[in-house]
Amino acid sequence: MPETIEMPRLTAAELNEQIRVLVRRGLPAAAEEYQRLVVAWAEAMRAEQALAA
């Protein structure tokens, strides 16, 4: 079974910056990466809000 590499969790702010970079470069070429980042950003926002509560 192949080993999965655990990626470090990024903060919502870090993910937001990556999204902004993709949009500046031109979204159509990076649509899949954009979608992945938006989902990860939403999850990070929920996690950060849960910690703040």
mmJSON file of the N, C-alpha and C atoms, coordinates in Angstrom:
{"data_MODEL":{"atom_site":{
"group_PDB":["ATOM","ATOM","ATOM","ATOM","ATOM","ATOM","ATOM","ATOM","ATOM","ATOM","ATOM","ATOM","ATOM","ATOM","ATOM","ATOM","ATOM","ATOM","ATOM","ATOM","ATOM","ATOM","ATOM","ATOM","ATOM","ATOM","ATOM","ATOM","ATOM","ATOM","ATOM","ATOM","ATOM","ATOM","ATOM","ATOM","ATOM","ATOM","ATOM","ATOM","ATOM","ATOM","ATOM","ATOM","ATOM","ATOM","ATOM","ATOM","ATOM","ATOM","ATOM","ATOM","ATOM","ATOM","ATOM","ATOM","ATOM","ATOM","ATOM","ATOM","ATOM","ATOM","ATOM","ATOM","ATOM","ATOM","ATOM","ATOM","ATOM","ATOM","ATOM","ATOM","ATOM","ATOM","ATOM","ATOM","ATOM","ATOM","ATOM","ATOM","ATOM","ATOM","ATOM","ATOM","ATOM","ATOM","ATOM","ATOM","ATOM","ATOM","ATOM","ATOM","ATOM","ATOM","ATOM","ATOM","ATOM","ATOM","ATOM","ATOM","ATOM","ATOM","ATOM","ATOM","ATOM","ATOM","ATOM","ATOM","ATOM","ATOM","ATOM","ATOM","ATOM","ATOM","ATOM","ATOM","ATOM","ATOM","ATOM","ATOM","ATOM","ATOM","ATOM","ATOM","ATOM","ATOM","ATOM","ATOM","ATOM","ATOM","ATOM","ATOM","ATOM","ATOM","ATOM","ATOM","ATOM","ATOM","ATOM","ATOM","ATOM","ATOM","ATOM","ATOM","ATOM","ATOM","ATOM","ATOM","ATOM","ATOM","ATOM","ATOM","ATOM","ATOM","ATOM","ATOM","ATOM","ATOM","ATOM"],
"id":[1,2,3,4,5,6,7,8,9,10,11,12,13,14,15,16,17,18,19,20,21,22,23,24,25,26,27,28,29,30,31,32,33,34,35,36,37,38,39,40,41,42,43,44,45,46,47,48,49,50,51,52,53,54,55,56,57,58,59,60,61,62,63,64,65,66,67,68,69,70,71,72,73,74,75,76,77,78,79,80,81,82,83,84,85,86,87,88,89,90,91,92,93,94,95,96,97,98,99,100,101,102,103,104,105,106,107,108,109,110,111,112,113,114,115,116,117,118,119,120,121,122,123,124,125,126,127,128,129,130,131,132,133,134,135,136,137,138,139,140,141,142,143,144,145,146,147,148,149,150,151,152,153,154,155,156,157,158,159],
"type_symbol":["N","C","C","N","C","C","N","C","C","N","C","C","N","C","C","N","C","C","N","C","C","N","C","C","N","C","C","N","C","C","N","C","C","N","C","C","N","C","C","N","C","C","N","C","C","N","C","C","N","C","C","N","C","C","N","C","C","N","C","C","N","C","C","N","C","C","N","C","C","N","C","C","N","C","C","N","C","C","N","C","C","N","C","C","N","C","C","N","C","C","N","C","C","N","C","C","N","C","C","N","C","C","N","C","C","N","C","C","N","C","C","N","C","C","N","C","C","N","C","C","N","C","C","N","C","C","N","C","C","N","C","C","N","C","C","N","C","C","N","C","C","N","C","C","N","C","C","N","C","C","N","C","C","N","C","C","N","C","C"],
"label_atom_id":["N","CA","C","N","CA","C","N","CA","C","N","CA","C","N","CA","C","N","CA","C","N","CA","C","N","CA","C","N","CA","C","N","CA","C","N","CA","C","N","CA","C","N","CA","C","N","CA","C","N","CA","C","N","CA","C","N","CA","C","N","CA","C","N","CA","C","N","CA","C","N","CA","C","N","CA","C","N","CA","C","N","CA","C","N","CA","C","N","CA","C","N","CA","C","N","CA","C","N","CA","C","N","CA","C","N","CA","C","N","CA","C","N","CA","C","N","CA","C","N","CA","C","N","CA","C","N","CA","C","N","CA","C","N","CA","C","N","CA","C","N","CA","C","N","CA","C","N","CA","C","N","CA","C","N","CA","C","N","CA","C","N","CA","C","N","CA","C","N","CA","C","N","CA","C","N","CA","C","N","CA","C","N","CA","C"],
"label_alt_id":[null,null,null,null,null,null,null,null,null,null,null,null,null,null,null,null,null,null,null,null,null,null,null,null,null,null,null,null,null,null,null,null,null,null,null,null,null,null,null,null,null,null,null,null,null,null,null,null,null,null,null,null,null,null,null,null,null,null,null,null,null,null,null,null,null,null,null,null,null,null,null,null,null,null,null,null,null,null,null,null,null,null,null,null,null,null,null,null,null,null,null,null,null,null,null,null,null,null,null,null,null,null,null,null,null,null,null,null,null,null,null,null,null,null,null,null,null,null,null,null,null,null,null,null,null,null,null,null,null,null,null,null,null,null,null,null,null,null,null,null,null,null,null,null,null,null,null,null,null,null,null,null,null,null,null,null,null,null,null],
"label_comp_id":["MET","MET","MET","PRO","PRO","PRO","GLU","GLU","GLU","THR","THR","THR","ILE","ILE","ILE","GLU","GLU","GLU","MET","MET","MET","PRO","PRO","PRO","ARG","ARG","ARG","LEU","LEU","LEU","THR","THR","THR","ALA","ALA","ALA","ALA","ALA","ALA","GLU","GLU","GLU","LEU","LEU","LEU","ASN","ASN","ASN","GLU","GLU","GLU","GLN","GLN","GLN","ILE","ILE","ILE","ARG","ARG","ARG","VAL","VAL","VAL","LEU","LEU","LEU","VAL","VAL","VAL","ARG","ARG","ARG","ARG","ARG","ARG","GLY","GLY","GLY","LEU","LEU","LEU","PRO","PRO","PRO","ALA","ALA","ALA","ALA","ALA","ALA","ALA","ALA","ALA","GLU","GLU","GLU","GLU","GLU","GLU","TYR","TYR","TYR","GLN","GLN","GLN","ARG","ARG","ARG","LEU","LEU","LEU","VAL","VAL","VAL","VAL","VAL","VAL","ALA","ALA","ALA","TRP","TRP","TRP","ALA","ALA","ALA","GLU","GLU","GLU","ALA","ALA","ALA","MET","MET","MET","ARG","ARG","ARG","ALA","ALA","ALA","GLU","GLU","GLU","GLN","GLN","GLN","ALA","ALA","ALA","LEU","LEU","LEU","ALA","ALA","ALA","ALA","ALA","ALA"],
"label_asym_id":["A","A","A","A","A","A","A","A","A","A","A","A","A","A","A","A","A","A","A","A","A","A","A","A","A","A","A","A","A","A","A","A","A","A","A","A","A","A","A","A","A","A","A","A","A","A","A","A","A","A","A","A","A","A","A","A","A","A","A","A","A","A","A","A","A","A","A","A","A","A","A","A","A","A","A","A","A","A","A","A","A","A","A","A","A","A","A","A","A","A","A","A","A","A","A","A","A","A","A","A","A","A","A","A","A","A","A","A","A","A","A","A","A","A","A","A","A","A","A","A","A","A","A","A","A","A","A","A","A","A","A","A","A","A","A","A","A","A","A","A","A","A","A","A","A","A","A","A","A","A","A","A","A","A","A","A","A","A","A"],
"label_entity_id":["1","1","1","1","1","1","1","1","1","1","1","1","1","1","1","1","1","1","1","1","1","1","1","1","1","1","1","1","1","1","1","1","1","1","1","1","1","1","1","1","1","1","1","1","1","1","1","1","1","1","1","1","1","1","1","1","1","1","1","1","1","1","1","1","1","1","1","1","1","1","1","1","1","1","1","1","1","1","1","1","1","1","1","1","1","1","1","1","1","1","1","1","1","1","1","1","1","1","1","1","1","1","1","1","1","1","1","1","1","1","1","1","1","1","1","1","1","1","1","1","1","1","1","1","1","1","1","1","1","1","1","1","1","1","1","1","1","1","1","1","1","1","1","1","1","1","1","1","1","1","1","1","1","1","1","1","1","1","1"],
"label_seq_id":[1,1,1,2,2,2,3,3,3,4,4,4,5,5,5,6,6,6,7,7,7,8,8,8,9,9,9,10,10,10,11,11,11,12,12,12,13,13,13,14,14,14,15,15,15,16,16,16,17,17,17,18,18,18,19,19,19,20,20,20,21,21,21,22,22,22,23,23,23,24,24,24,25,25,25,26,26,26,27,27,27,28,28,28,29,29,29,30,30,30,31,31,31,32,32,32,33,33,33,34,34,34,35,35,35,36,36,36,37,37,37,38,38,38,39,39,39,40,40,40,41,41,41,42,42,42,43,43,43,44,44,44,45,45,45,46,46,46,47,47,47,48,48,48,49,49,49,50,50,50,51,51,51,52,52,52,53,53,53],
"pdbx_PDB_ins_code":[null,null,null,null,null,null,null,null,null,null,null,null,null,null,null,null,null,null,null,null,null,null,null,null,null,null,null,null,null,null,null,null,null,null,null,null,null,null,null,null,null,null,null,null,null,null,null,null,null,null,null,null,null,null,null,null,null,null,null,null,null,null,null,null,null,null,null,null,null,null,null,null,null,null,null,null,null,null,null,null,null,null,null,null,null,null,null,null,null,null,null,null,null,null,null,null,null,null,null,null,null,null,null,null,null,null,null,null,null,null,null,null,null,null,null,null,null,null,null,null,null,null,null,null,null,null,null,null,null,null,null,null,null,null,null,null,null,null,null,null,null,null,null,null,null,null,null,null,null,null,null,null,null,null,null,null,null,null,null],
"Cartn_x":[0.845,0.0,0.898,0.65,1.493,1.293,2.368,2.337,1.744,0.845,0.298,1.114,1.331,2.101,1.121,1.294,0.44,0.938,0.1,0.449,0.164,1.004,0.736,-0.541,-1.29,-2.516,-2.146,-2.724,-2.479,-3.598,-3.293,-4.323,-5.218,-6.368,-7.278,-6.591,-5.795,-5.088,-4.083,-3.366,-2.391,-3.095,-4.206,-4.973,-5.564,-6.045,-6.601,-5.548,-4.325,-3.249,-2.975,-2.975,-2.761,-3.882,-5.117,-6.251,-6.048,-5.643,-5.422,-4.334,-3.284,-2.211,-2.755,-3.551,-4.13,-5.008,-5.821,-6.72,-5.918,-4.849,-4.015,-3.374,-3.022,-2.372,-3.343,-4.598,-5.593,-6.295,-7.496,-8.227,-8.52,-8.886,-9.25,-8.181,-6.93,-5.866,-5.693,-6.199,-5.974,-7.293,-8.347,-9.668,-9.707,-9.081,-9.104,-8.367,-7.217,-6.452,-7.234,-7.888,-8.712,-9.811,-10.509,-11.582,-11.05,-9.897,-9.293,-8.946,-8.375,-7.994,-9.206,-10.27,-11.472,-12.085,-12.115,-12.637,-11.748,-10.438,-9.511,-9.644,-9.825,-9.998,-11.259,-12.356,-13.609,-13.446,-12.764,-12.518,-11.651,-10.631,-9.757,-10.524,-11.399,-12.203,-13.095,-13.744,-14.608,-13.795,-12.609,-11.754,-11.296,-10.917,-10.468,-11.614,-12.817,-13.958,-14.334,-14.209,-14.512,-13.527,-12.265,-11.268,-11.547,-12.058,-12.314,-13.551,-14.43,-15.685,-15.497],
"Cartn_y":[-1.169,0.0,1.243,2.193,3.381,4.246,4.851,5.719,7.065,7.588,8.911,9.95,11.047,12.135,13.103,13.338,14.27,15.691,16.516,17.906,18.713,19.681,20.514,21.319,21.488,22.284,23.756,24.454,25.885,26.653,27.846,28.696,29.24,29.764,30.377,31.527,32.299,33.429,32.95,31.87,31.323,30.785,30.099,29.569,30.714,31.743,32.899,33.543,33.65,34.232,33.368,32.054,31.168,31.332,31.498,31.719,33.021,34.065,35.369,35.272,34.519,34.339,33.643,32.588,31.886,32.809,33.608,34.509,35.54,36.057,37.028,36.402,35.125,34.439,34.114,34.014,33.667,32.384,32.518,31.402,30.245,30.469,29.311,28.218,28.587,27.595,26.832,27.366,26.761,26.472,26.182,26.016,24.889,23.757,22.637,22.988,23.621,24.024,25.07,25.979,26.993,26.333,25.382,24.684,23.966,23.309,22.605,23.584,24.711,25.712,26.329,26.575,27.165,26.197,24.919,23.932,23.883,23.857,23.834,25.111,26.254,27.522,27.495,26.999,26.922,26.025,24.909,24.016,24.695,25.425,26.135,27.229,27.931,28.973,28.366,27.238,26.58,26.149,25.585,25.124,26.301,27.395,28.569,29.194,29.201,29.746,28.859,27.552,26.627,26.838,27.096,27.352,28.661,29.646,30.954,30.942,29.985,29.938,29.42],
"Cartn_z":[0.0,0.0,0.0,-0.925,-0.984,0.26,0.673,1.835,1.447,2.274,1.991,2.743,2.085,2.68,3.321,4.6,5.336,5.09,4.515,4.258,5.518,5.827,7.002,6.792,7.85,7.752,7.727,6.776,6.647,7.334,7.766,8.36,7.249,7.657,6.69,5.965,6.682,6.062,5.014,5.317,4.362,3.118,3.322,2.191,1.368,2.053,1.352,0.455,0.946,0.137,-1.093,-0.941,-2.09,-3.113,-2.632,-3.538,-4.304,-3.616,-4.269,-5.351,-5.077,-6.062,-7.304,-7.117,-8.268,-9.095,-8.436,-9.158,-9.946,-9.362,-10.084,-11.319,-11.228,-12.356,-13.477,-13.168,-14.168,-13.79,-13.299,-12.73,-13.682,-14.933,-15.764,-15.821,-15.799,-15.883,-14.572,-13.479,-12.168,-11.444,-12.176,-11.57,-10.543,-10.826,-9.877,-8.591,-8.714,-7.538,-6.745,-7.436,-6.783,-5.953,-6.536,-5.825,-4.596,-4.712,-3.589,-2.473,-2.838,-1.85,-1.155,-1.906,-1.304,-0.282,-0.596,0.355,1.598,1.4,2.531,3.357,2.694,3.396,4.257,3.717,4.474,5.7,5.534,6.668,7.721,7.284,8.219,8.955,8.256,8.897,9.979,9.666,10.658,11.879,11.641,12.738,13.594,12.966,13.714,14.511,13.938,14.649,15.826,15.678,16.767,17.923,17.593,18.638,19.368,18.634,19.226,20.121,19.905,20.682,22.079],
"occupancy":[1.0,1.0,1.0,1.0,1.0,1.0,1.0,1.0,1.0,1.0,1.0,1.0,1.0,1.0,1.0,1.0,1.0,1.0,1.0,1.0,1.0,1.0,1.0,1.0,1.0,1.0,1.0,1.0,1.0,1.0,1.0,1.0,1.0,1.0,1.0,1.0,1.0,1.0,1.0,1.0,1.0,1.0,1.0,1.0,1.0,1.0,1.0,1.0,1.0,1.0,1.0,1.0,1.0,1.0,1.0,1.0,1.0,1.0,1.0,1.0,1.0,1.0,1.0,1.0,1.0,1.0,1.0,1.0,1.0,1.0,1.0,1.0,1.0,1.0,1.0,1.0,1.0,1.0,1.0,1.0,1.0,1.0,1.0,1.0,1.0,1.0,1.0,1.0,1.0,1.0,1.0,1.0,1.0,1.0,1.0,1.0,1.0,1.0,1.0,1.0,1.0,1.0,1.0,1.0,1.0,1.0,1.0,1.0,1.0,1.0,1.0,1.0,1.0,1.0,1.0,1.0,1.0,1.0,1.0,1.0,1.0,1.0,1.0,1.0,1.0,1.0,1.0,1.0,1.0,1.0,1.0,1.0,1.0,1.0,1.0,1.0,1.0,1.0,1.0,1.0,1.0,1.0,1.0,1.0,1.0,1.0,1.0,1.0,1.0,1.0,1.0,1.0,1.0,1.0,1.0,1.0,1.0,1.0,1.0],
"B_iso_or_equiv":[0.0,0.0,0.0,0.0,0.0,0.0,0.0,0.0,0.0,0.0,0.0,0.0,0.0,0.0,0.0,0.0,0.0,0.0,0.0,0.0,0.0,0.0,0.0,0.0,0.0,0.0,0.0,0.0,0.0,0.0,0.0,0.0,0.0,0.0,0.0,0.0,0.0,0.0,0.0,0.0,0.0,0.0,0.0,0.0,0.0,0.0,0.0,0.0,0.0,0.0,0.0,0.0,0.0,0.0,0.0,0.0,0.0,0.0,0.0,0.0,0.0,0.0,0.0,0.0,0.0,0.0,0.0,0.0,0.0,0.0,0.0,0.0,0.0,0.0,0.0,0.0,0.0,0.0,0.0,0.0,0.0,0.0,0.0,0.0,0.0,0.0,0.0,0.0,0.0,0.0,0.0,0.0,0.0,0.0,0.0,0.0,0.0,0.0,0.0,0.0,0.0,0.0,0.0,0.0,0.0,0.0,0.0,0.0,0.0,0.0,0.0,0.0,0.0,0.0,0.0,0.0,0.0,0.0,0.0,0.0,0.0,0.0,0.0,0.0,0.0,0.0,0.0,0.0,0.0,0.0,0.0,0.0,0.0,0.0,0.0,0.0,0.0,0.0,0.0,0.0,0.0,0.0,0.0,0.0,0.0,0.0,0.0,0.0,0.0,0.0,0.0,0.0,0.0,0.0,0.0,0.0,0.0,0.0,0.0],
"pdbx_formal_charge":[null,null,null,null,null,null,null,null,null,null,null,null,null,null,null,null,null,null,null,null,null,null,null,null,null,null,null,null,null,null,null,null,null,null,null,null,null,null,null,null,null,null,null,null,null,null,null,null,null,null,null,null,null,null,null,null,null,null,null,null,null,null,null,null,null,null,null,null,null,null,null,null,null,null,null,null,null,null,null,null,null,null,null,null,null,null,null,null,null,null,null,null,null,null,null,null,null,null,null,null,null,null,null,null,null,null,null,null,null,null,null,null,null,null,null,null,null,null,null,null,null,null,null,null,null,null,null,null,null,null,null,null,null,null,null,null,null,null,null,null,null,null,null,null,null,null,null,null,null,null,null,null,null,null,null,null,null,null,null],
"auth_seq_id":[1,1,1,2,2,2,3,3,3,4,4,4,5,5,5,6,6,6,7,7,7,8,8,8,9,9,9,10,10,10,11,11,11,12,12,12,13,13,13,14,14,14,15,15,15,16,16,16,17,17,17,18,18,18,19,19,19,20,20,20,21,21,21,22,22,22,23,23,23,24,24,24,25,25,25,26,26,26,27,27,27,28,28,28,29,29,29,30,30,30,31,31,31,32,32,32,33,33,33,34,34,34,35,35,35,36,36,36,37,37,37,38,38,38,39,39,39,40,40,40,41,41,41,42,42,42,43,43,43,44,44,44,45,45,45,46,46,46,47,47,47,48,48,48,49,49,49,50,50,50,51,51,51,52,52,52,53,53,53],
"auth_comp_id":["MET","MET","MET","PRO","PRO","PRO","GLU","GLU","GLU","THR","THR","THR","ILE","ILE","ILE","GLU","GLU","GLU","MET","MET","MET","PRO","PRO","PRO","ARG","ARG","ARG","LEU","LEU","LEU","THR","THR","THR","ALA","ALA","ALA","ALA","ALA","ALA","GLU","GLU","GLU","LEU","LEU","LEU","ASN","ASN","ASN","GLU","GLU","GLU","GLN","GLN","GLN","ILE","ILE","ILE","ARG","ARG","ARG","VAL","VAL","VAL","LEU","LEU","LEU","VAL","VAL","VAL","ARG","ARG","ARG","ARG","ARG","ARG","GLY","GLY","GLY","LEU","LEU","LEU","PRO","PRO","PRO","ALA","ALA","ALA","ALA","ALA","ALA","ALA","ALA","ALA","GLU","GLU","GLU","GLU","GLU","GLU","TYR","TYR","TYR","GLN","GLN","GLN","ARG","ARG","ARG","LEU","LEU","LEU","VAL","VAL","VAL","VAL","VAL","VAL","ALA","ALA","ALA","TRP","TRP","TRP","ALA","ALA","ALA","GLU","GLU","GLU","ALA","ALA","ALA","MET","MET","MET","ARG","ARG","ARG","ALA","ALA","ALA","GLU","GLU","GLU","GLN","GLN","GLN","ALA","ALA","ALA","LEU","LEU","LEU","ALA","ALA","ALA","ALA","ALA","ALA"],
"auth_asym_id":["A","A","A","A","A","A","A","A","A","A","A","A","A","A","A","A","A","A","A","A","A","A","A","A","A","A","A","A","A","A","A","A","A","A","A","A","A","A","A","A","A","A","A","A","A","A","A","A","A","A","A","A","A","A","A","A","A","A","A","A","A","A","A","A","A","A","A","A","A","A","A","A","A","A","A","A","A","A","A","A","A","A","A","A","A","A","A","A","A","A","A","A","A","A","A","A","A","A","A","A","A","A","A","A","A","A","A","A","A","A","A","A","A","A","A","A","A","A","A","A","A","A","A","A","A","A","A","A","A","A","A","A","A","A","A","A","A","A","A","A","A","A","A","A","A","A","A","A","A","A","A","A","A","A","A","A","A","A","A"],
"auth_atom_id":["N","CA","C","N","CA","C","N","CA","C","N","CA","C","N","CA","C","N","CA","C","N","CA","C","N","CA","C","N","CA","C","N","CA","C","N","CA","C","N","CA","C","N","CA","C","N","CA","C","N","CA","C","N","CA","C","N","CA","C","N","CA","C","N","CA","C","N","CA","C","N","CA","C","N","CA","C","N","CA","C","N","CA","C","N","CA","C","N","CA","C","N","CA","C","N","CA","C","N","CA","C","N","CA","C","N","CA","C","N","CA","C","N","CA","C","N","CA","C","N","CA","C","N","CA","C","N","CA","C","N","CA","C","N","CA","C","N","CA","C","N","CA","C","N","CA","C","N","CA","C","N","CA","C","N","CA","C","N","CA","C","N","CA","C","N","CA","C","N","CA","C","N","CA","C","N","CA","C","N","CA","C","N","CA","C"],
"pdbx_PDB_model_num":[1,1,1,1,1,1,1,1,1,1,1,1,1,1,1,1,1,1,1,1,1,1,1,1,1,1,1,1,1,1,1,1,1,1,1,1,1,1,1,1,1,1,1,1,1,1,1,1,1,1,1,1,1,1,1,1,1,1,1,1,1,1,1,1,1,1,1,1,1,1,1,1,1,1,1,1,1,1,1,1,1,1,1,1,1,1,1,1,1,1,1,1,1,1,1,1,1,1,1,1,1,1,1,1,1,1,1,1,1,1,1,1,1,1,1,1,1,1,1,1,1,1,1,1,1,1,1,1,1,1,1,1,1,1,1,1,1,1,1,1,1,1,1,1,1,1,1,1,1,1,1,1,1,1,1,1,1,1,1]
}}}
